[in-house]
Amino acid sequence: MATLTQLPARVRAQSTQDAIKARLKNQPLYLRGFWRDSDLRFDSSGHLKGHSDPVSFTLSGFEFASIAIKPNQLVLTGQRMVVEFRGNKVKRVPILTGAPSSPEYLEIKVAIDAPPNGDYTQALDAVFANGLAEIVPSLPFYWKGYAASNFLPAGPAGAPSAPMQASVSRPASKPLRIGPNNGITPPKLVHADEPKFSEVARALKYSGKVLINLWVTPDGKVIHLSIARPAGAGLDEQALAAVSQYTFSPAMQNGKPVLVELNIEVKFDIS
């Protein structure tokens, strides 16, 4: 989770209903902690009270709906939003619950204890990120490469302004790339687990394809998985979970097993 020193500073105090509404309304907000629960309570600094397991950031969007300032706390309600990746476009859609004939939006309630000075700026900045760029420091390592290239603003040369490094251990040697002229026999898939739909994607009847980048070790194991092209709606983590259990007969070069890098596409088709 991002530390307070990483959070953006807001110039105007957010102590009135109008100021807070202006901060939140019609903004592409995300819950910084990717909290699963839909009834969340925070102290006056924006630290979660109690515990809530994390979910994918693609299931952590927040669409502001209403506000109530009470003597001892601020209460916000909104809708939980899903991120879908369609080509190069990012789309936010609401999560629907209930029967298909009468679906309802999944509501989130956020309650924040009143700070001594009445200014909720610090707490709001700790609870909500405004846009995908602000959540990049909090993302798991397997999202870092994709996020650095696609969520951060471009620098002078068109590269991300603050590249993120994946915090994952790697073997001492680098993987070989499989090509037509390098004499490498590609690894062969021996065992593959069927990927499972996320509950949200199933409810939305959302299909997609996830491209996973990975390394296959000389003993046929899968390591160093990352998202190369996402689908969103929680499907990316489901694809990673399935591919992490794959086993291969290793790639061979000059009769010896070698470490190789490859991409695997995982399809989710609900039709």
MIDOSE-1310 file (N, C-alpha, C; in nm, 2 decimals, decimal comma, always signed):
residues 271
matl	+0,08/-0,12/+0,00/+0,00/+0,00/+0,00/+0,09/+0,12/+0,00; +0,05/+0,23/-0,07/+0,13/+0,35/-0,08/+0,14/+0,42/+0,06; +0,26/+0,47/+0,08/+0,28/+0,54/+0,21/+0,23/+0,69/+0,19; +0,21/+0,76/+0,30/+0,15/+0,89/+0,29/+0,25/+0,98/+0,21
tqlp	+0,38/+0,96/+0,22/+0,47/+1,04/+0,14/+0,45/+1,03/-0,01; +0,39/+0,92/-0,05/+0,37/+0,90/-0,19/+0,24/+0,96/-0,24; +0,15/+1,00/-0,15/+0,02/+1,04/-0,19/+0,03/+1,18/-0,24; -0,06/+1,21/-0,34/-0,06/+1,35/-0,40/-0,11/+1,45/-0,30
arvr	-0,05/+1,57/-0,30/-0,10/+1,67/-0,21/-0,22/+1,75/-0,27; -0,32/+1,78/-0,19/-0,44/+1,86/-0,24/-0,42/+2,00/-0,18; -0,44/+2,09/-0,27/-0,41/+2,23/-0,23/-0,52/+2,28/-0,14; -0,65/+2,26/-0,17/-0,76/+2,31/-0,09/-0,80/+2,22/+0,01
aqst	-0,84/+2,27/+0,13/-0,89/+2,19/+0,24/-1,02/+2,13/+0,20; -1,04/+2,00/+0,24/-1,16/+1,93/+0,21/-1,24/+1,91/+0,34; -1,30/+2,02/+0,38/-1,37/+2,01/+0,51/-1,52/+2,04/+0,50; -1,57/+2,07/+0,38/-1,71/+2,10/+0,36/-1,77/+2,00/+0,26
qdai	-1,90/+1,99/+0,26/-1,96/+1,89/+0,17/-1,93/+1,93/+0,02; -1,94/+2,05/-0,01/-1,91/+2,10/-0,15/-1,77/+2,06/-0,19; -1,67/+2,09/-0,10/-1,53/+2,07/-0,13/-1,50/+1,92/-0,15; -1,56/+1,84/-0,07/-1,54/+1,69/-0,07/-1,61/+1,64/-0,20
karl	-1,72/+1,68/-0,23/-1,80/+1,64/-0,35/-1,72/+1,68/-0,47; -1,66/+1,79/-0,47/-1,58/+1,84/-0,59/-1,46/+1,75/-0,61; -1,40/+1,70/-0,50/-1,28/+1,61/-0,50/-1,32/+1,47/-0,56; -1,44/+1,43/-0,53/-1,48/+1,29/-0,56/-1,57/+1,27/-0,68
knqp	-1,65/+1,37/-0,71/-1,76/+1,35/-0,81/-1,70/+1,34/-0,95; -1,75/+1,24/-1,03/-1,71/+1,23/-1,17/-1,56/+1,20/-1,19; -1,49/+1,14/-1,09/-1,35/+1,11/-1,10/-1,33/+0,96/-1,11; -1,23/+0,92/-1,18/-1,20/+0,77/-1,19/-1,13/+0,72/-1,07
lylr	-1,20/+0,70/-0,96/-1,14/+0,67/-0,83/-1,12/+0,52/-0,81; -1,02/+0,49/-0,73/-0,99/+0,35/-0,70/-0,96/+0,34/-0,55; -1,00/+0,23/-0,49/-0,97/+0,21/-0,35/-0,82/+0,17/-0,34; -0,74/+0,25/-0,27/-0,59/+0,22/-0,27/-0,55/+0,09/-0,22
gfwr	-0,63/+0,04/-0,12/-0,59/-0,09/-0,06/-0,66/-0,21/-0,13; -0,73/-0,18/-0,24/-0,80/-0,29/-0,31/-0,88/-0,38/-0,22; -0,95/-0,31/-0,13/-1,03/-0,38/-0,03/-1,15/-0,46/-0,08; -1,17/-0,58/-0,04/-1,28/-0,66/-0,09/-1,41/-0,62/-0,03
dsdl	-1,42/-0,58/+0,10/-1,54/-0,56/+0,17/-1,61/-0,43/+0,11; -1,74/-0,43/+0,13/-1,82/-0,31/+0,08/-1,87/-0,22/+0,19; -1,83/-0,25/+0,31/-1,86/-0,16/+0,42/-1,72/-0,14/+0,49; -1,66/-0,02/+0,46/-1,53/+0,00/+0,50/-1,52/+0,12/+0,60
rfds	-1,44/+0,11/+0,71/-1,43/+0,21/+0,81/-1,29/+0,25/+0,83; -1,26/+0,38/+0,84/-1,12/+0,43/+0,85/-1,11/+0,53/+0,96; -0,99/+0,54/+1,02/-0,96/+0,64/+1,12/-0,94/+0,77/+1,05; -0,92/+0,88/+1,13/-0,91/+1,01/+1,07/-0,79/+1,03/+0,98
sghl	-0,69/+0,94/+0,98/-0,58/+0,95/+0,89/-0,60/+0,87/+0,76; -0,71/+0,79/+0,76/-0,73/+0,71/+0,64/-0,68/+0,57/+0,65; -0,65/+0,52/+0,77/-0,60/+0,39/+0,79/-0,73/+0,30/+0,82; -0,73/+0,18/+0,75/-0,84/+0,09/+0,77/-0,86/+0,04/+0,91
kghs	-0,98/+0,05/+0,96/-1,01/-0,01/+1,09/-1,06/-0,15/+1,07; -0,99/-0,25/+1,13/-1,03/-0,39/+1,11/-0,95/-0,44/+0,99; -1,00/-0,54/+0,93/-0,93/-0,61/+0,82/-1,03/-0,64/+0,70; -0,97/-0,63/+0,58/-1,04/-0,66/+0,46/-0,94/-0,72/+0,36
dpvs	-0,97/-0,84/+0,31/-0,88/-0,90/+0,22/-0,87/-0,82/+0,09; -0,76/-0,82/+0,02/-0,75/-0,75/-0,11/-0,80/-0,83/-0,22; -0,85/-0,75/-0,33/-0,89/-0,81/-0,45/-0,80/-0,75/-0,56; -0,82/-0,79/-0,68/-0,75/-0,72/-0,80/-0,79/-0,58/-0,80
ftls	-0,70/-0,49/-0,84/-0,73/-0,35/-0,86/-0,84/-0,34/-0,97; -0,85/-0,43/-1,06/-0,95/-0,42/-1,17/-1,09/-0,44/-1,11; -1,10/-0,48/-0,98/-1,23/-0,49/-0,91/-1,25/-0,38/-0,81; -1,16/-0,28/-0,81/-1,15/-0,19/-0,69/-1,19/-0,05/-0,73
gfef	-1,26/-0,03/-0,85/-1,30/+0,11/-0,88/-1,41/+0,15/-0,79; -1,42/+0,29/-0,78/-1,52/+0,35/-0,70/-1,59/+0,46/-0,77; -1,72/+0,46/-0,78/-1,79/+0,57/-0,85/-1,87/+0,64/-0,74; -1,84/+0,77/-0,71/-1,90/+0,84/-0,60/-2,05/+0,87/-0,63
asia	-2,13/+0,85/-0,52/-2,27/+0,87/-0,53/-2,33/+0,98/-0,44; -2,29/+0,96/-0,31/-2,35/+1,05/-0,21/-2,26/+1,08/-0,09; -2,29/+1,18/-0,01/-2,20/+1,22/+0,10/-2,29/+1,26/+0,21; -2,24/+1,23/+0,33/-2,31/+1,28/+0,46/-2,20/+1,32/+0,56
ikpn	-2,19/+1,44/+0,60/-2,10/+1,48/+0,71/-2,17/+1,48/+0,84; -2,13/+1,39/+0,93/-2,19/+1,38/+1,06/-2,09/+1,44/+1,16; -2,14/+1,46/+1,29/-2,05/+1,52/+1,39/-1,92/+1,45/+1,41; -1,92/+1,31/+1,40/-1,80/+1,24/+1,43/-1,74/+1,16/+1,31
qlvl	-1,80/+1,17/+1,19/-1,75/+1,10/+1,08/-1,81/+1,15/+0,95; -1,73/+1,12/+0,84/-1,78/+1,14/+0,70/-1,82/+1,01/+0,65; -1,94/+1,00/+0,59/-1,99/+0,88/+0,53/-2,01/+0,90/+0,38; -1,94/+0,82/+0,30/-1,96/+0,82/+0,15/-2,02/+0,69/+0,10
tgqr	-2,10/+0,71/+0,00/-2,15/+0,59/-0,07/-2,12/+0,60/-0,21; -2,10/+0,48/-0,28/-2,07/+0,48/-0,42/-2,09/+0,34/-0,47; -2,06/+0,32/-0,60/-2,07/+0,19/-0,66/-1,93/+0,14/-0,69; -1,92/+0,00/-0,67/-1,80/-0,06/-0,70/-1,79/-0,08/-0,85
mvve	-1,68/-0,04/-0,91/-1,66/-0,04/-1,06/-1,55/-0,15/-1,10; -1,58/-0,20/-1,21/-1,48/-0,30/-1,27/-1,41/-0,24/-1,38; -1,28/-0,27/-1,39/-1,20/-0,23/-1,51/-1,19/-0,34/-1,61; -1,23/-0,31/-1,73/-1,22/-0,40/-1,84/-1,12/-0,34/-1,94
frgn	-1,03/-0,43/-2,00/-0,94/-0,38/-2,10/-0,98/-0,44/-2,23; -1,02/-0,35/-2,32/-1,06/-0,39/-2,46/-0,97/-0,33/-2,56; -0,87/-0,41/-2,61/-0,77/-0,35/-2,69/-0,68/-0,26/-2,61; -0,67/-0,13/-2,66/-0,59/-0,03/-2,59/-0,68/+0,06/-2,51
kvkr	-0,80/+0,02/-2,49/-0,90/+0,11/-2,42/-0,93/+0,05/-2,28; -0,94/+0,14/-2,18/-0,97/+0,10/-2,05/-1,12/+0,14/-2,03; -1,20/+0,05/-1,98/-1,34/+0,08/-1,96/-1,38/+0,04/-1,82; -1,45/+0,14/-1,75/-1,50/+0,11/-1,62/-1,65/+0,08/-1,62
vpil	-1,69/-0,03/-1,57/-1,84/-0,06/-1,57/-1,88/-0,10/-1,43; -2,00/-0,08/-1,39/-2,05/-0,11/-1,25/-2,07/-0,26/-1,23; -2,04/-0,31/-1,11/-2,07/-0,45/-1,08/-2,22/-0,46/-1,05; -2,28/-0,56/-1,10/-2,42/-0,58/-1,08/-2,44/-0,71/-1,00
tgap	-2,54/-0,70/-0,91/-2,57/-0,82/-0,82/-2,72/-0,85/-0,83; -2,76/-0,96/-0,77/-2,90/-0,99/-0,78/-2,94/-1,07/-0,90; -3,07/-1,10/-0,92/-3,12/-1,18/-1,03/-3,10/-1,10/-1,16; -3,08/-1,17/-1,27/-3,06/-1,11/-1,40/-3,18/-1,02/-1,44
sspe	-3,30/-1,06/-1,39/-3,42/-0,98/-1,42/-3,43/-0,85/-1,35; -3,37/-0,84/-1,23/-3,37/-0,72/-1,15/-3,23/-0,70/-1,09; -3,13/-0,67/-1,17/-3,00/-0,65/-1,12/-2,99/-0,52/-1,03; -2,89/-0,52/-0,94/-2,87/-0,40/-0,86/-2,72/-0,37/-0,86
ylei	-2,69/-0,24/-0,84/-2,55/-0,20/-0,84/-2,49/-0,24/-0,70; -2,37/-0,28/-0,70/-2,30/-0,32/-0,58/-2,25/-0,19/-0,51; -2,31/-0,16/-0,40/-2,28/-0,03/-0,33/-2,16/-0,05/-0,23; -2,08/+0,05/-0,22/-1,97/+0,06/-0,12/-2,00/+0,17/-0,03
kvai	-1,98/+0,15/+0,10/-2,00/+0,25/+0,20/-1,86/+0,27/+0,27; -1,82/+0,40/+0,27/-1,69/+0,44/+0,33/-1,72/+0,53/+0,44; -1,68/+0,50/+0,56/-1,70/+0,59/+0,68/-1,56/+0,63/+0,73; -1,53/+0,75/+0,75/-1,40/+0,81/+0,79/-1,43/+0,89/+0,92
dapp	-1,35/+0,86/+1,03/-1,36/+0,93/+1,15/-1,32/+1,08/+1,12; -1,39/+1,17/+1,19/-1,36/+1,31/+1,18/-1,22/+1,35/+1,23; -1,14/+1,42/+1,16/-1,01/+1,46/+1,21/-1,03/+1,58/+1,30; -0,94/+1,61/+1,39/-0,95/+1,72/+1,49/-0,98/+1,86/+1,42
ngdy	-0,91/+1,88/+1,30/-0,93/+2,01/+1,24/-1,04/+2,01/+1,13; -1,11/+1,90/+1,12/-1,23/+1,89/+1,03/-1,19/+1,88/+0,88; -1,06/+1,87/+0,85/-1,01/+1,86/+0,71/-0,99/+1,72/+0,68; -1,06/+1,66/+0,58/-1,05/+1,52/+0,54/-0,95/+1,50/+0,43
tqal	-0,87/+1,59/+0,39/-0,78/+1,58/+0,28/-0,69/+1,46/+0,30; -0,62/+1,45/+0,41/-0,53/+1,34/+0,43/-0,59/+1,20/+0,42; -0,71/+1,19/+0,49/-0,78/+1,06/+0,49/-0,83/+1,03/+0,35; -0,89/+1,12/+0,28/-0,94/+1,09/+0,14/-0,82/+1,05/+0,05
davf	-0,71/+1,12/+0,06/-0,60/+1,08/-0,03/-0,54/+0,94/+0,01; -0,56/+0,90/+0,13/-0,51/+0,77/+0,17/-0,61/+0,66/+0,13; -0,73/+0,69/+0,12/-0,83/+0,59/+0,09/-0,85/+0,58/-0,06; -0,85/+0,69/-0,13/-0,88/+0,69/-0,28/-0,76/+0,73/-0,36
angl	-0,74/+0,66/-0,47/-0,65/+0,71/-0,58/-0,73/+0,76/-0,69; -0,68/+0,87/-0,75/-0,75/+0,93/-0,86/-0,69/+0,89/-0,99; -0,73/+0,78/-1,05/-0,68/+0,74/-1,17/-0,58/+0,62/-1,15; -0,55/+0,55/-1,26/-0,46/+0,44/-1,26/-0,32/+0,47/-1,22
aeiv	-0,27/+0,59/-1,27/-0,13/+0,62/-1,24/-0,10/+0,63/-1,09; -0,20/+0,67/-1,01/-0,17/+0,68/-0,87/-0,16/+0,55/-0,80; -0,21/+0,44/-0,86/-0,21/+0,31/-0,79/-0,09/+0,22/-0,83; -0,01/+0,27/-0,92/+0,10/+0,19/-0,97/+0,20/+0,15/-0,86
pslp	+0,23/+0,24/-0,77/+0,33/+0,19/-0,66/+0,27/+0,08/-0,57; +0,14/+0,06/-0,57/+0,08/-0,04/-0,48/+0,05/-0,17/-0,55; +0,08/-0,18/-0,68/+0,04/-0,30/-0,76/+0,14/-0,41/-0,73; +0,09/-0,54/-0,74/+0,18/-0,66/-0,73/+0,28/-0,66/-0,84
fywk	+0,39/-0,73/-0,82/+0,50/-0,72/-0,91/+0,46/-0,77/-1,05; +0,37/-0,86/-1,06/+0,33/-0,91/-1,19/+0,25/-0,81/-1,28; +0,21/-0,70/-1,22/+0,15/-0,59/-1,30/+0,25/-0,48/-1,33; +0,37/-0,48/-1,27/+0,45/-0,36/-1,27/+0,49/-0,32/-1,41
gyaa	+0,54/-0,42/-1,49/+0,58/-0,39/-1,63/+0,47/-0,33/-1,71; +0,36/-0,39/-1,71/+0,25/-0,34/-1,79/+0,20/-0,21/-1,75; +0,19/-0,19/-1,61/+0,15/-0,07/-1,56/+0,24/+0,05/-1,59; +0,37/+0,02/-1,58/+0,47/+0,13/-1,61/+0,46/+0,18/-1,75
snfl	+0,43/+0,09/-1,84/+0,42/+0,12/-1,99/+0,28/+0,18/-2,02; +0,18/+0,15/-1,95/+0,04/+0,19/-1,99/-0,03/+0,28/-1,90; +0,01/+0,29/-1,77/-0,07/+0,37/-1,67/+0,00/+0,50/-1,64; +0,13/+0,51/-1,65/+0,21/+0,63/-1,62/+0,22/+0,72/-1,73
pagp	+0,22/+0,85/-1,71/+0,24/+0,95/-1,82/+0,37/+0,93/-1,89; +0,37/+0,96/-2,02/+0,49/+0,94/-2,09/+0,59/+1,05/-2,06; +0,72/+1,02/-2,06/+0,83/+1,11/-2,04/+0,86/+1,18/-2,17; +0,97/+1,26/-2,18/+1,01/+1,33/-2,30/+1,03/+1,24/-2,42
agap	+1,08/+1,12/-2,40/+1,11/+1,03/-2,51/+1,00/+0,93/-2,53; +0,88/+0,96/-2,47/+0,77/+0,87/-2,49/+0,77/+0,75/-2,39; +0,87/+0,74/-2,30/+0,88/+0,63/-2,21/+0,81/+0,67/-2,08; +0,77/+0,58/-2,00/+0,71/+0,61/-1,87/+0,79/+0,71/-1,79
sapm	+0,73/+0,80/-1,72/+0,81/+0,90/-1,65/+0,88/+0,85/-1,52; +0,82/+0,73/-1,47/+0,88/+0,67/-1,35/+0,87/+0,52/-1,36; +0,96/+0,46/-1,43/+0,95/+0,32/-1,45/+0,95/+0,24/-1,32; +0,87/+0,13/-1,31/+0,87/+0,05/-1,19/+0,94/-0,08/-1,21
qasv	+1,01/-0,12/-1,11/+1,09/-0,24/-1,12/+1,01/-0,36/-1,05; +1,01/-0,47/-1,11/+0,94/-0,58/-1,05/+1,02/-0,64/-0,94; +0,96/-0,65/-0,82/+1,03/-0,70/-0,70/+1,02/-0,85/-0,70; +1,10/-0,92/-0,79/+1,09/-1,07/-0,79/+1,23/-1,12/-0,82
srpa	+1,26/-1,23/-0,75/+1,39/-1,29/-0,77/+1,40/-1,36/-0,90; +1,52/-1,35/-0,97/+1,54/-1,42/-1,10/+1,66/-1,51/-1,09; +1,66/-1,61/-1,17/+1,78/-1,70/-1,18/+1,90/-1,61/-1,23; +2,02/-1,66/-1,20/+2,14/-1,59/-1,24/+2,15/-1,58/-1,39
skpl	+2,11/-1,68/-1,47/+2,11/-1,67/-1,61/+1,99/-1,61/-1,67; +2,00/-1,55/-1,79/+1,88/-1,49/-1,85/+1,82/-1,60/-1,94; +1,68/-1,59/-1,96/+1,62/-1,69/-2,05/+1,65/-1,67/-2,19; +1,65/-1,77/-2,27/+1,67/-1,77/-2,41/+1,53/-1,74/-2,48
rigp	+1,53/-1,68/-2,59/+1,41/-1,66/-2,67/+1,41/-1,76/-2,78; +1,29/-1,82/-2,80/+1,28/-1,93/-2,90/+1,26/-1,86/-3,04; +1,35/-1,90/-3,13/+1,34/-1,84/-3,26/+1,37/-1,95/-3,37; +1,34/-1,92/-3,49/+1,35/-2,02/-3,60/+1,50/-2,07/-3,63
nngi	+1,60/-1,98/-3,59/+1,73/-2,01/-3,63/+1,83/-2,03/-3,51; +1,78/-2,05/-3,39/+1,87/-2,06/-3,28/+1,88/-2,20/-3,22; +1,82/-2,30/-3,30/+1,84/-2,44/-3,26/+1,77/-2,48/-3,13; +1,67/-2,40/-3,08/+1,60/-2,44/-2,96/+1,47/-2,51/-2,99
tppk	+1,46/-2,63/-2,93/+1,33/-2,70/-2,94/+1,24/-2,65/-2,83; +1,12/-2,59/-2,87/+1,03/-2,53/-2,77/+0,99/-2,63/-2,66; +0,96/-2,58/-2,54/+0,90/-2,67/-2,44/+0,76/-2,72/-2,48; +0,72/-2,83/-2,43/+0,59/-2,89/-2,46/+0,51/-2,90/-2,33
lvha	+0,39/-2,85/-2,34/+0,30/-2,85/-2,23/+0,26/-2,99/-2,19; +0,29/-3,02/-2,06/+0,25/-3,16/-2,01/+0,13/-3,16/-1,93; +0,11/-3,05/-1,85/-0,01/-3,04/-1,76/-0,06/-2,90/-1,76; -0,19/-2,88/-1,77/-0,24/-2,74/-1,77/-0,37/-2,74/-1,69
depk	-0,38/-2,66/-1,59/-0,51/-2,64/-1,52/-0,60/-2,55/-1,59; -0,73/-2,58/-1,59/-0,83/-2,50/-1,66/-0,85/-2,37/-1,58; -0,84/-2,25/-1,64/-0,86/-2,13/-1,57/-1,01/-2,11/-1,52; -1,03/-2,05/-1,41/-1,16/-2,03/-1,36/-1,20/-1,88/-1,38
fsev	-1,33/-1,86/-1,42/-1,38/-1,73/-1,43/-1,39/-1,66/-1,29; -1,36/-1,53/-1,28/-1,39/-1,46/-1,16/-1,54/-1,45/-1,15; -1,59/-1,44/-1,03/-1,73/-1,42/-1,00/-1,79/-1,30/-1,08; -1,71/-1,19/-1,07/-1,76/-1,07/-1,13/-1,77/-1,08/-1,29
aral	-1,67/-1,14/-1,35/-1,67/-1,16/-1,49/-1,78/-1,25/-1,54; -1,81/-1,35/-1,46/-1,92/-1,44/-1,49/-2,05/-1,36/-1,48; -2,07/-1,28/-1,37/-2,19/-1,21/-1,35/-2,21/-1,11/-1,47; -2,10/-1,05/-1,51/-2,11/-0,95/-1,62/-2,12/-1,02/-1,76
kysg	-2,10/-1,15/-1,76/-2,09/-1,23/-1,89/-1,98/-1,17/-1,98; -1,87/-1,15/-1,91/-1,76/-1,08/-1,98/-1,65/-1,19/-2,02; -1,62/-1,19/-2,15/-1,51/-1,28/-2,20/-1,39/-1,20/-2,23; -1,28/-1,26/-2,23/-1,15/-1,19/-2,27/-1,04/-1,29/-2,28
kvli	-0,92/-1,23/-2,32/-0,80/-1,31/-2,34/-0,69/-1,24/-2,26; -0,61/-1,32/-2,18/-0,50/-1,27/-2,11/-0,37/-1,32/-2,16; -0,28/-1,24/-2,19/-0,15/-1,29/-2,23/-0,05/-1,28/-2,12; +0,01/-1,40/-2,08/+0,10/-1,41/-1,97/+0,24/-1,43/-2,02
nlwv	+0,33/-1,35/-1,97/+0,48/-1,37/-2,00/+0,54/-1,46/-1,89; +0,61/-1,56/-1,93/+0,67/-1,65/-1,82/+0,80/-1,71/-1,87; +0,87/-1,77/-1,78/+0,99/-1,84/-1,81/+0,97/-1,99/-1,77; +1,02/-2,08/-1,86/+1,02/-2,22/-1,83/+1,16/-2,27/-1,80
tpdg	+1,17/-2,32/-1,68/+1,31/-2,36/-1,63/+1,35/-2,49/-1,70; +1,48/-2,53/-1,69/+1,53/-2,65/-1,75/+1,47/-2,78/-1,69; +1,40/-2,77/-1,57/+1,32/-2,88/-1,52/+1,17/-2,87/-1,55; +1,13/-2,78/-1,64/+1,00/-2,77/-1,69/+0,90/-2,70/-1,60
kvih	+0,95/-2,62/-1,50/+0,86/-2,55/-1,41/+0,84/-2,41/-1,46; +0,73/-2,34/-1,42/+0,70/-2,21/-1,46/+0,74/-2,11/-1,35; +0,81/-2,01/-1,39/+0,85/-1,90/-1,30/+0,84/-1,77/-1,36; +0,85/-1,66/-1,28/+0,86/-1,52/-1,33/+0,74/-1,49/-1,42
lsia	+0,62/-1,51/-1,37/+0,50/-1,48/-1,45/+0,47/-1,33/-1,44; +0,42/-1,27/-1,54/+0,38/-1,13/-1,54/+0,27/-1,11/-1,65; +0,19/-1,00/-1,63/+0,08/-0,97/-1,72/+0,14/-0,90/-1,84; +0,13/-0,96/-1,96/+0,17/-0,89/-2,08/+0,06/-0,82/-2,15
rpag	-0,06/-0,87/-2,14/-0,18/-0,81/-2,20/-0,30/-0,85/-2,12; -0,36/-0,76/-2,05/-0,47/-0,79/-1,96/-0,61/-0,80/-2,02; -0,70/-0,86/-1,95/-0,84/-0,85/-1,99/-0,92/-0,77/-1,89; -0,88/-0,78/-1,76/-0,95/-0,71/-1,66/-1,06/-0,79/-1,59
agld	-1,14/-0,73/-1,51/-1,25/-0,79/-1,44/-1,21/-0,91/-1,35; -1,09/-0,91/-1,30/-1,04/-1,01/-1,22/-0,99/-1,14/-1,29; -1,00/-1,14/-1,43/-0,96/-1,25/-1,50/-0,81/-1,27/-1,51; -0,73/-1,16/-1,50/-0,59/-1,17/-1,51/-0,53/-1,25/-1,40
eqal	-0,57/-1,23/-1,27/-0,52/-1,31/-1,16/-0,57/-1,45/-1,17; -0,68/-1,48/-1,23/-0,73/-1,61/-1,25/-0,64/-1,69/-1,35; -0,60/-1,61/-1,46/-0,51/-1,67/-1,56/-0,38/-1,70/-1,50; -0,32/-1,61/-1,42/-0,19/-1,63/-1,35/-0,20/-1,75/-1,26
aavs	-0,31/-1,77/-1,18/-0,32/-1,88/-1,09/-0,32/-2,01/-1,17; -0,39/-2,02/-1,29/-0,39/-2,14/-1,37/-0,25/-2,17/-1,43; -0,19/-2,07/-1,49/-0,06/-2,09/-1,56/+0,05/-2,12/-1,46; +0,04/-2,07/-1,34/+0,15/-2,10/-1,24/+0,15/-2,25/-1,21
qytf	+0,05/-2,32/-1,24/+0,04/-2,47/-1,22/+0,08/-2,55/-1,34; +0,11/-2,49/-1,45/+0,15/-2,56/-1,57/+0,28/-2,63/-1,55; +0,30/-2,74/-1,62/+0,43/-2,81/-1,62/+0,46/-2,84/-1,77; +0,59/-2,84/-1,80/+0,64/-2,86/-1,94/+0,75/-2,96/-1,94
spam	+0,76/-3,02/-2,06/+0,89/-3,09/-2,09/+0,98/-2,97/-2,13; +1,10/-2,96/-2,09/+1,18/-2,84/-2,11/+1,22/-2,82/-2,25; +1,25/-2,69/-2,28/+1,31/-2,66/-2,41/+1,45/-2,71/-2,42; +1,49/-2,75/-2,54/+1,62/-2,81/-2,55/+1,71/-2,74/-2,65
qngk	+1,84/-2,73/-2,63/+1,93/-2,67/-2,72/+2,06/-2,75/-2,71; +2,10/-2,81/-2,83/+2,22/-2,89/-2,84/+2,21/-3,01/-2,74; +2,09/-3,06/-2,73/+2,07/-3,18/-2,64/+2,06/-3,15/-2,49; +2,06/-3,02/-2,45/+2,05/-2,99/-2,31/+1,93/-2,91/-2,28
pvlv	+1,86/-2,93/-2,17/+1,75/-2,84/-2,13/+1,80/-2,70/-2,10; +1,72/-2,60/-2,14/+1,76/-2,46/-2,12/+1,64/-2,38/-2,07; +1,68/-2,27/-2,01/+1,58/-2,17/-1,96/+1,53/-2,09/-2,07; +1,40/-2,08/-2,10/+1,34/-2,00/-2,21/+1,23/-1,91/-2,16
elni	+1,21/-1,81/-2,24/+1,10/-1,71/-2,21/+0,99/-1,73/-2,32; +0,87/-1,73/-2,28/+0,76/-1,73/-2,38/+0,63/-1,67/-2,33; +0,54/-1,65/-2,42/+0,41/-1,59/-2,39/+0,30/-1,70/-2,41; +0,20/-1,70/-2,32/+0,09/-1,79/-2,33/-0,04/-1,71/-2,32
evkf	-0,13/-1,74/-2,41/-0,26/-1,67/-2,41/-0,36/-1,76/-2,34; -0,43/-1,70/-2,25/-0,54/-1,77/-2,17/-0,67/-1,71/-2,21; -0,76/-1,79/-2,26/-0,89/-1,75/-2,31/-1,00/-1,77/-2,21; -1,08/-1,67/-2,19/-1,20/-1,69/-2,11/-1,32/-1,66/-2,20
dis	-1,40/-1,76/-2,23/-1,51/-1,75/-2,32/-1,64/-1,79/-2,25; -1,73/-1,70/-2,22/-1,85/-1,74/-2,14/-1,97/-1,77/-2,23; -1,95/-1,75/-2,37/-2,06/-1,77/-2,46/-2,10/-1,92/-2,47
